[in-house]
Amino acid sequence: MSTTRIPTYFVSHGSPMMALPNDNEKLTQDFLRDLGKDLLGSGKIKGVVICSAHWEEDQNGLQAPRVAVTTARHPELIYDFYGFPHKLYEVEYHAQGSEELGKRVQEALTEQNINCDLDNKRGLDHGAWVAAKLMFPDSGPTNETTVPIVQLSLSSSLDPDFHVAVGKAIKPLRDEGILILGSGGAVHNLRQLFGPKASWSTGFIEALTEVFTAHGEDRRKGVAALTKLPVFRMAHPRAEHFMPVAVVIGAADDLEDGTVVHENYPDFAPNLALHAFKVGT
């Protein structure tokens, strides 16, 4: 195993309000800030590939699923949310994009016969920039992030096995100093956020933890198995916030350990599980 290998992470990006001082989600904000400091402080990070729940690439009439990756040098922010305080739409974040890193992602996917388009127009959606803003501040000498950041889409197929294959295809980038970061929601049912903590929420987290802490084929096959559990459609009425999990697990080596690195059922929304998971050391 390479000494430069970067662990791979799945984080829950919470509500868009995570981008602002926010007592409701402060525990997770602090976790993401500390995680980013640790990763940058290691001196190993050369770039970041974020797979967010909020970008799905259509198949465009093709039989095979496809994904896309950003290549814009200065990706703009996409404020893809509605009904929030005005100041949230004024948040700025200057990520350093990278055509080179985007092309490297495409190359790795193409080598495994996975279709990947380059997108030099798209910016970062809130699933990407809210997490990235906390983890990788735009405090570099040119007032942008000190590491390049690109966003990798999901496929609109939302097929768990396909997204595991995507993660497996880009796994070699971890040995090149690239962080593969999945950003979604450990539990994401907006209609059932409030009220007492529900057994379907805690039950799904227990099952998700079992999959992350498994190894090899058990872990990879566990992704699709999770989507067949009775509690899955309560935890994820639609699978897009779960699918970055598949990419992260696909990017894991068989013998690498998976761990829960953050647990948070916030008081304001007990069924919004803001948990985070790590694979690797």
C-alpha positions in Angstrom: 0.0 0.0 0.0 1.3 3.5 -0.9 2.5 5.6 2.0 0.8 8.6 0.3 -2.6 6.8 0.2 -5.4 9.1 1.4 -8.4 7.6 3.3 -11.8 7.9 1.7 -14.7 9.5 3.5 -18.5 9.7 3.4 -19.8 12.8 5.2 -23.4 14.1 5.7 -23.5 17.7 4.5 -26.7 18.5 6.4 -28.9 21.5 5.5 -27.6 24.4 3.4 -27.5 26.4 6.7 -24.3 24.4 7.5 -22.6 27.1 5.5 -23.4 29.7 8.2 -22.8 29.9 12.0 -25.5 27.5 13.1 -26.1 26.1 16.6 -28.3 23.4 15.3 -25.6 21.7 13.3 -22.5 23.1 15.1 -21.3 19.6 16.2 -21.0 18.5 12.6 -19.6 21.8 11.4 -16.8 21.5 14.0 -16.2 17.9 12.9 -15.8 18.9 9.3 -13.5 21.8 10.1 -11.3 19.6 12.2 -11.3 16.8 9.6 -10.2 19.3 6.9 -7.4 20.6 9.2 -6.2 17.1 9.8 -6.2 16.2 6.2 -4.4 19.4 5.1 -2.0 19.1 8.0 -0.9 15.7 6.9 0.8 17.3 3.9 -0.4 14.4 1.7 -3.5 16.0 0.0 -2.9 17.0 -3.6 -6.5 17.4 -4.6 -10.1 16.5 -3.8 -12.8 14.7 -5.8 -16.2 15.3 -4.3 -19.2 13.2 -5.2 -22.3 15.0 -4.1 -25.9 13.9 -3.9 -27.1 16.9 -5.9 -25.7 16.2 -9.4 -27.0 13.4 -11.5 -25.8 12.9 -15.1 -28.5 11.7 -17.5 -27.8 8.8 -19.7 -28.7 10.9 -22.8 -30.2 7.9 -24.6 -27.3 5.6 -24.0 -27.9 2.2 -22.6 -25.0 2.4 -20.2 -25.0 4.8 -17.2 -22.6 7.7 -17.3 -21.1 10.3 -15.0 -19.4 13.7 -15.5 -16.7 15.7 -13.7 -16.1 19.4 -13.5 -13.0 21.0 -15.1 -13.7 24.7 -14.6 -10.7 26.6 -13.2 -12.9 28.8 -11.0 -16.1 26.9 -10.4 -19.0 29.1 -9.4 -21.4 28.2 -6.5 -24.8 26.7 -7.4 -27.4 27.8 -4.8 -29.6 24.9 -5.5 -32.0 25.4 -2.5 -35.1 27.4 -1.9 -36.8 29.3 1.0 -33.7 30.0 3.1 -32.5 33.3 4.5 -31.2 35.8 2.0 -27.7 35.8 3.5 -27.3 32.2 2.5 -27.5 33.1 -1.2 -24.6 35.7 -0.6 -22.2 33.1 0.7 -19.0 33.1 -1.4 -16.4 30.3 -1.7 -13.5 30.3 -4.1 -12.5 26.8 -4.9 -9.5 26.1 -7.1 -10.8 24.0 -9.9 -8.6 21.8 -12.1 -8.9 20.6 -15.6 -5.9 18.3 -15.0 -7.6 16.6 -12.1 -10.9 16.3 -13.9 -9.1 14.7 -16.9 -7.4 12.3 -14.5 -10.8 11.2 -13.1 -12.1 10.8 -16.7 -9.0 8.7 -17.6 -9.4 6.4 -14.6 -13.1 5.8 -15.4 -12.5 5.3 -19.1 -9.9 2.7 -18.4 -12.7 0.7 -16.7 -15.2 1.3 -19.6 -17.2 3.8 -17.6 -18.5 6.8 -19.6 -17.4 10.1 -18.1 -18.0 13.6 -19.6 -15.9 16.7 -18.9 -18.0 19.7 -17.9 -16.2 23.1 -18.0 -19.3 25.1 -17.3 -20.8 23.5 -14.2 -20.0 24.9 -10.7 -20.2 23.3 -7.3 -23.7 22.5 -5.9 -24.4 22.9 -2.2 -23.7 19.3 -1.4 -20.1 19.9 -2.6 -19.4 23.5 -1.5 -21.0 23.4 1.9 -18.8 20.5 3.0 -15.8 21.8 1.1 -16.1 25.3 2.6 -15.9 23.9 6.1 -13.1 21.5 5.3 -10.9 23.4 2.8 -11.2 27.2 3.4 -10.4 29.6 0.6 -7.6 31.0 2.6 -4.7 30.4 0.2 -2.3 33.2 -1.0 -4.7 33.9 -4.0 -7.8 33.8 -1.8 -8.8 30.4 -3.0 -8.4 26.8 -1.7 -4.9 25.6 -1.4 -5.8 22.3 -3.1 -7.7 21.8 -6.3 -11.3 20.5 -6.0 -13.5 18.9 -8.7 -17.0 17.5 -8.4 -17.9 14.1 -9.8 -21.6 13.5 -10.6 -23.8 10.6 -9.8 -25.5 8.7 -12.6 -29.3 9.3 -12.9 -29.6 5.5 -12.9 -28.9 5.6 -9.1 -27.7 2.0 -9.5 -25.7 1.0 -6.4 -23.5 -1.5 -8.2 -22.6 1.0 -10.9 -21.6 3.6 -8.3 -19.5 1.0 -6.5 -17.8 0.4 -9.8 -17.2 4.2 -10.2 -15.5 4.2 -6.8 -13.4 1.2 -7.7 -12.3 2.8 -11.0 -11.0 6.0 -9.3 -9.5 4.2 -6.3 -5.9 4.5 -7.8 -6.2 8.3 -7.3 -6.0 7.7 -3.6 -2.3 6.7 -4.1 -1.7 9.9 -6.0 -2.7 12.1 -3.0 -6.3 12.6 -4.0 -9.1 12.6 -1.4 -12.3 10.8 -2.6 -15.1 12.4 -0.6 -18.7 11.4 -0.7 -21.2 14.0 0.4 -24.8 13.0 1.0 -26.9 12.1 4.0 -26.6 9.0 6.2 -30.3 9.4 6.6 -32.3 11.8 4.3 -36.1 11.8 4.7 -37.1 15.5 4.8 -40.7 14.7 5.6 -39.8 12.7 8.7 -37.0 14.8 10.2 -38.9 16.0 13.2 -40.5 14.3 16.1 -39.0 11.6 18.3 -36.0 9.6 17.0 -37.4 6.7 15.0 -36.4 3.1 14.9 -36.1 3.1 11.1 -33.5 5.9 11.4 -31.4 4.2 14.0 -31.9 0.8 12.4 -30.6 2.0 9.1 -27.6 3.6 10.7 -26.8 0.3 12.4 -27.0 -1.5 9.1 -25.0 1.1 7.3 -22.3 0.9 10.0 -22.2 -2.9 9.6 -21.5 -2.5 5.9 -18.8 0.1 6.3 -17.0 -2.0 8.9 -17.2 -5.2 6.8 -14.4 -6.0 4.4 -13.9 -7.0 0.7 -16.8 -8.4 -1.2 -19.0 -8.3 1.9 -18.7 -4.6 2.0 -19.2 -4.0 -1.7 -22.2 -6.3 -1.9 -23.5 -4.8 1.2 -24.2 -1.5 -0.6 -26.9 -3.0 -2.8 -28.2 -5.1 0.0 -28.8 -1.9 2.1 -31.2 -0.6 -0.6 -33.3 -3.8 -0.3 -33.9 -3.4 3.5 -37.4 -2.5 4.6 -36.1 0.6 6.4 -34.2 1.9 3.4 -37.2 3.7 1.8 -37.9 5.4 5.1 -34.2 6.4 5.5 -33.9 7.4 1.8 -37.2 7.9 0.0 -35.0 8.5 -3.0 -31.5 7.1 -3.2 -29.5 10.1 -4.3 -28.2 11.0 -0.8 -27.2 7.4 -0.2 -25.4 6.9 -3.5 -22.1 8.7 -2.6 -21.8 5.9 0.0 -21.4 3.4 -2.9 -18.6 5.5 -4.5 -16.7 5.7 -1.2 -17.0 2.0 -0.5 -16.1 1.2 -4.1 -12.9 3.2 -3.6 -11.9 1.0 -0.6 -9.4 -1.8 -0.7 -10.6 -5.2 0.6 -8.6 -5.2 3.8 -8.9 -1.6 4.8 -10.9 -1.0 7.9 -14.0 1.2 7.9 -15.0 3.2 10.9 -17.7 5.6 12.1 -15.9 8.9 12.6 -18.8 11.1 13.5 -22.2 10.6 15.0 -24.9 13.3 15.3 -28.7 13.1 15.5 -29.2 16.9 15.9 -31.8 17.9 18.5 -33.7 20.1 16.0 -34.3 17.2 13.6 -33.7 13.8 15.5 -34.1 11.8 12.3 -31.5 13.7 10.3 -28.5 11.5 10.9 -25.4 13.6 10.2 -23.0 10.7 10.6 -19.7 10.3 8.8 -17.6 7.2 7.9 -14.0 6.6 6.9 -12.3 3.8 5.1 -8.5 3.5 5.3 -5.8 5.0 7.5 
